[in-house]
């Protein structure tokens, strides 16, 4: 519990220390006239551990950098913070700079036809669709405006904002409907109800065919051995009386017969499976499925036990 309670405090202390170091570096750079570098340090400090004093310095730095919209927004936030914490001197300081910035503030009004799911981005920053038709303060320079909506093609343009006070409007044309992307051949086959043949079913078919060949071959070999041992046992055991080695011949005949039967069972099951997979993978031999429905899976497995060998065919029904 001590570790859990102490960890957040240590993290908070580290964040405050980092923010203080960035703040001091930023103010020193600002005093030396390195405005761009100073603003970057102050912005990182405010992001690491927000503080009212840092926010005022950051707003003043952006004002010196000529980013009128950023400075205006930061001074407005700082004034609200100072008002809530009862710091009237900082409120007066902020309002003085806010008035000066508003005289040089440039705005852009974006007008677009409402669409469901409409999204507006300015310089990759996502804005609420509610800002459409509202003058947006923007810093001097070039800005990319992008408008998107589901099932419509995106529209974008670039506007240039003057360093002097200006107001301009951007009219977004009606977004063109996007062209549906053609579905892949395999997906179209599934949508049309056909059973596509793929590499997966191909190798499975050949594997089943190989197992069938091996099973039938092994079954044939041990079947021949069974008949040979049976004939030997009959010769050694006339009238149900066995000479030396006759019982061994009988045991071997039974063992060979069991192996032969099992191998034949596996071979037949694999042959049936290979045939089914071959038919399923051939679109011309398959029966089209109904729209929106997939064919029920069919399982073909050998059934082996001490007393019997067979083939189990299973399929679900709805």
VMD Tcl script that draws the C-alpha trace (Angstrom):
set ca {
  {0.00 0.00 0.00}
  {2.89 2.38 0.76}
  {4.31 1.73 -2.72}
  {0.97 2.32 -4.40}
  {0.33 5.53 -2.48}
  {3.85 6.80 -3.00}
  {4.16 6.15 -6.73}
  {1.74 8.87 -7.92}
  {3.45 11.42 -5.67}
  {6.87 10.60 -7.08}
  {5.54 10.84 -10.65}
  {3.89 14.17 -9.84}
  {7.11 15.47 -8.31}
  {9.09 14.41 -11.37}
  {6.61 16.15 -13.69}
  {6.79 19.34 -11.65}
  {10.59 19.28 -11.69}
  {10.71 18.74 -15.45}
  {8.15 21.50 -16.00}
  {10.16 23.90 -13.80}
  {13.36 23.14 -15.72}
  {11.62 23.72 -19.05}
  {10.07 26.94 -17.74}
  {13.43 28.35 -16.64}
  {15.06 27.41 -19.93}
  {12.18 29.00 -21.84}
  {12.25 32.28 -19.95}
  {16.03 32.47 -20.35}
  {15.78 31.94 -24.10}
  {13.02 34.55 -24.28}
  {15.22 37.09 -22.49}
  {18.02 36.35 -24.97}
  {15.69 36.94 -27.93}
  {15.39 33.31 -29.08}
  {11.62 33.54 -29.34}
  {10.83 30.37 -31.32}
  {12.97 28.16 -29.07}
  {11.58 29.82 -25.96}
  {7.98 29.21 -27.04}
  {8.73 25.52 -27.63}
  {10.21 25.13 -24.12}
  {7.33 26.98 -22.48}
  {4.77 24.92 -24.41}
  {6.41 21.68 -23.24}
  {6.47 22.97 -19.66}
  {2.77 23.83 -19.75}
  {1.94 20.44 -21.26}
  {3.99 18.60 -18.60}
  {2.60 20.44 -15.57}
  {0.05 23.21 -16.29}
  {0.57 26.42 -14.32}
  {-1.02 29.85 -14.62}
  {2.30 31.71 -14.69}
  {3.62 29.45 -17.44}
  {0.44 30.00 -19.46}
  {0.87 33.79 -19.28}
  {4.53 33.52 -20.36}
  {3.55 31.20 -23.23}
  {0.86 33.63 -24.42}
  {3.32 36.55 -24.29}
  {5.92 34.45 -26.17}
  {3.45 33.59 -28.94}
  {2.49 37.26 -29.13}
  {6.14 38.14 -29.75}
  {6.35 35.32 -32.33}
  {3.42 36.82 -34.26}
  {1.03 33.91 -33.61}
  {-1.87 36.18 -32.85}
  {-4.59 33.53 -32.70}
  {-2.61 31.22 -30.38}
  {-1.67 34.12 -28.08}
  {-5.26 35.40 -28.05}
  {-6.62 31.96 -27.08}
  {-3.97 31.47 -24.37}
  {-4.51 34.92 -22.86}
  {-8.27 34.27 -22.78}
  {-7.71 30.96 -20.93}
  {-5.26 32.61 -18.53}
  {-7.73 35.41 -17.77}
  {-10.43 32.87 -16.96}
  {-8.00 30.94 -14.72}
  {-6.91 34.10 -12.91}
  {-10.54 35.19 -12.42}
  {-11.47 31.85 -10.85}
  {-8.46 31.98 -8.51}
  {-9.06 35.65 -7.55}
  {-5.91 37.19 -9.04}
  {-7.12 40.61 -10.27}
  {-3.66 41.96 -11.24}
  {-3.12 39.07 -13.65}
  {-6.64 39.54 -15.00}
  {-5.88 43.19 -15.85}
  {-2.54 42.21 -17.42}
  {-4.21 39.59 -19.59}
  {-7.08 41.82 -20.71}
  {-4.63 44.52 -21.81}
  {-2.82 42.08 -24.11}
  {-6.11 40.52 -25.25}
  {-7.39 43.89 -26.46}
  {-4.18 44.55 -28.42}
  {-4.34 41.10 -30.05}
  {-7.98 41.44 -31.10}
  {-7.04 44.49 -33.16}
  {-4.76 42.31 -35.33}
  {-6.75 39.05 -35.21}
  {-7.50 37.31 -38.52}
  {-10.42 34.94 -38.92}
  {-11.62 32.37 -41.44}
  {-15.28 31.40 -41.77}
  {-15.90 27.92 -43.22}
  {-19.28 27.38 -44.82}
  {-20.42 23.88 -45.77}
  {-23.66 21.99 -46.39}
  {-24.61 19.86 -43.38}
  {-24.07 16.12 -43.85}
  {-24.37 13.20 -41.41}
  {-20.99 12.45 -39.88}
  {-19.39 15.58 -41.33}
  {-15.89 16.23 -39.92}
  {-13.80 19.35 -40.23}
  {-10.02 19.47 -39.85}
  {-7.74 22.48 -39.84}
  {-4.03 21.56 -40.02}
  {-4.89 17.96 -38.99}
  {-6.71 19.24 -35.90}
  {-10.25 17.84 -35.65}
  {-12.90 20.48 -34.97}
  {-16.55 20.12 -34.13}
  {-19.00 20.54 -36.98}
  {-20.63 23.24 -34.86}
  {-17.85 25.69 -35.83}
  {-19.07 25.71 -39.42}
  {-20.23 29.22 -40.20}
  {-18.36 30.68 -37.18}
  {-15.30 32.93 -37.69}
  {-12.24 30.94 -36.56}
  {-9.16 32.87 -35.36}
  {-6.10 31.47 -37.16}
  {-2.42 32.33 -36.91}
  {-0.82 34.11 -39.90}
  {0.47 31.72 -42.54}
  {-0.86 28.82 -44.63}
  {-3.48 26.44 -43.27}
  {-4.94 23.25 -44.75}
  {-8.70 22.83 -44.41}
  {-10.20 19.38 -44.97}
  {-13.84 18.32 -44.89}
  {-14.91 14.66 -44.85}
  {-18.16 12.72 -44.52}
  {-19.05 9.00 -44.71}
  {-19.62 7.69 -48.26}
  {-18.34 10.97 -49.71}
  {-15.02 12.02 -51.15}
  {-12.88 14.28 -48.98}
  {-12.45 17.91 -49.95}
  {-9.46 20.04 -48.97}
  {-8.01 23.44 -49.71}
  {-5.25 25.73 -48.46}
  {-5.85 29.25 -47.19}
  {-3.30 31.95 -46.43}
  {-3.95 34.16 -43.42}
  {-2.50 37.66 -43.36}
  {-0.47 39.04 -40.46}
  {-2.79 42.06 -40.42}
  {-6.40 41.89 -39.31}
  {-8.51 40.23 -41.97}
  {-11.66 38.17 -42.39}
  {-12.19 35.67 -45.18}
  {-14.64 32.92 -45.97}
  {-14.19 29.45 -47.48}
  {-17.16 27.89 -49.25}
  {-17.03 24.08 -49.32}
  {-18.70 22.69 -52.46}
  {-21.14 19.76 -52.15}
  {-19.09 16.63 -51.43}
  {-19.16 14.11 -54.26}
  {-20.41 10.63 -53.43}
  {-17.55 8.16 -53.21}
  {-17.37 5.29 -55.69}
  {-17.89 1.89 -54.00}
  {-14.72 -0.18 -53.99}
  {-15.08 -3.42 -55.92}
  {-15.05 -6.43 -53.63}
  {-12.21 -8.95 -54.09}
  {-12.97 -11.98 -56.24}
  {-13.10 -14.32 -53.25}
  {-15.47 -12.01 -51.37}
  {-17.70 -11.64 -54.44}
  {-17.81 -15.41 -54.75}
  {-18.97 -15.71 -51.16}
  {-21.57 -12.99 -51.66}
  {-22.88 -14.74 -54.77}
  {-23.23 -18.02 -52.87}
  {-20.52 -19.88 -54.78}
  {-18.06 -22.03 -52.94}
  {-14.60 -20.70 -53.81}
  {-11.68 -22.99 -54.31}
  {-8.53 -21.89 -52.56}
  {-5.04 -23.02 -51.86}
  {-6.12 -24.24 -48.41}
  {-8.67 -26.71 -49.78}
  {-6.23 -27.68 -52.58}
  {-3.46 -28.89 -50.29}
  {-6.03 -30.52 -48.02}
  {-7.43 -32.42 -51.01}
  {-4.00 -33.66 -52.04}
  {-3.19 -34.60 -48.45}
  {-6.39 -36.63 -48.17}
  {-5.64 -38.31 -51.51}
  {-2.15 -39.21 -50.29}
  {-3.50 -40.66 -47.04}
  {-6.03 -42.66 -49.07}
  {-3.31 -44.09 -51.29}
  {-1.12 -45.02 -48.33}
  {-4.02 -46.51 -46.39}
  {-5.23 -48.62 -49.29}
  {-1.67 -49.70 -50.09}
  {-0.91 -50.74 -46.51}
  {-4.27 -52.49 -46.28}
  {-3.51 -54.46 -49.45}
  {-0.04 -55.50 -48.26}
  {-1.22 -56.68 -44.85}
  {-4.24 -58.30 -46.46}
  {-1.88 -60.43 -48.55}
  {0.16 -61.27 -45.46}
  {-3.05 -62.25 -43.67}
  {-3.99 -64.76 -46.37}
  {-0.45 -66.18 -46.37}
  {-0.43 -66.69 -42.60}
  {-3.93 -68.15 -42.74}
  {-2.84 -70.76 -45.29}
  {0.20 -71.58 -43.17}
  {-1.98 -71.95 -40.08}
  {-4.39 -74.27 -41.93}
  {-1.46 -76.46 -42.98}
  {-0.06 -76.59 -39.44}
  {-3.41 -77.16 -37.78}
  {-5.30 -79.96 -39.62}
  {-8.49 -81.10 -37.87}
  {-8.09 -78.24 -35.36}
  {-4.91 -79.77 -33.97}
  {-1.89 -77.51 -34.35}
  {1.68 -78.60 -34.78}
  {4.61 -76.55 -33.49}
  {4.34 -72.95 -34.75}
  {0.70 -73.29 -35.79}
  {-0.61 -71.05 -33.03}
  {1.98 -68.41 -33.87}
  {0.73 -68.45 -37.46}
  {-2.83 -67.88 -36.23}
  {-1.80 -64.96 -34.01}
  {0.15 -63.33 -36.83}
  {-2.79 -63.80 -39.21}
  {-5.12 -62.07 -36.75}
  {-2.67 -59.19 -36.20}
  {-2.16 -58.70 -39.94}
  {-5.92 -58.81 -40.48}
  {-6.47 -56.08 -37.87}
  {-3.82 -53.84 -39.43}
  {-5.18 -54.46 -42.91}
  {-8.75 -53.66 -41.86}
  {-7.71 -50.46 -40.07}
  {-5.57 -49.32 -43.00}
  {-8.39 -49.99 -45.46}
  {-10.78 -48.02 -43.21}
  {-8.47 -45.03 -43.08}
  {-7.82 -45.24 -46.82}
  {-11.52 -45.37 -47.68}
  {-12.31 -42.47 -45.32}
  {-9.50 -40.38 -46.80}
  {-10.64 -41.22 -50.33}
  {-14.18 -40.10 -49.53}
  {-12.83 -36.91 -47.95}
  {-10.62 -36.18 -50.97}
  {-13.57 -36.67 -53.29}
  {-15.75 -34.35 -51.21}
  {-13.06 -31.66 -51.07}
  {-12.49 -31.95 -54.80}
  {-16.19 -31.48 -55.53}
  {-16.52 -28.63 -53.06}
  {-13.53 -26.81 -54.53}
  {-14.91 -27.04 -58.09}
  {-17.49 -24.25 -58.62}
  {-19.08 -26.08 -61.54}
  {-19.68 -29.16 -59.43}
  {-20.95 -27.35 -56.38}
  {-24.54 -26.46 -55.75}
  {-25.03 -22.70 -55.35}
  {-25.96 -21.67 -51.86}
  {-28.88 -19.39 -51.14}
  {-28.17 -15.68 -50.88}
  {-26.66 -14.72 -47.56}
  {-26.33 -18.36 -46.39}
  {-23.18 -20.47 -46.19}
  {-23.17 -24.23 -46.84}
  {-23.13 -26.32 -43.66}
  {-19.73 -27.85 -42.94}
  {-19.31 -31.59 -43.53}
  {-16.83 -33.67 -41.54}
  {-15.60 -37.09 -42.68}
  {-13.47 -38.95 -40.15}
  {-12.40 -42.58 -39.73}
  {-14.01 -44.42 -36.81}
  {-11.66 -46.98 -35.26}
  {-12.09 -49.26 -32.22}
  {-10.94 -52.67 -31.03}
  {-14.00 -54.31 -32.57}
  {-14.82 -52.29 -35.68}
  {-13.50 -49.93 -38.32}
  {-15.77 -47.45 -40.11}
  {-16.28 -43.94 -41.42}
  {-18.08 -41.20 -39.49}
  {-19.81 -38.50 -41.55}
  {-21.18 -35.56 -39.54}
  {-22.95 -32.33 -40.54}
  {-25.07 -29.83 -38.57}
  {-28.67 -29.13 -39.51}
  {-30.58 -25.92 -38.77}
}
mol new
graphics top color blue
foreach p $ca { graphics top sphere $p radius 0.5 }
foreach p [lrange $ca 0 end-1] q [lrange $ca 1 end] { graphics top cylinder $p $q radius 0.2 }
display resetview
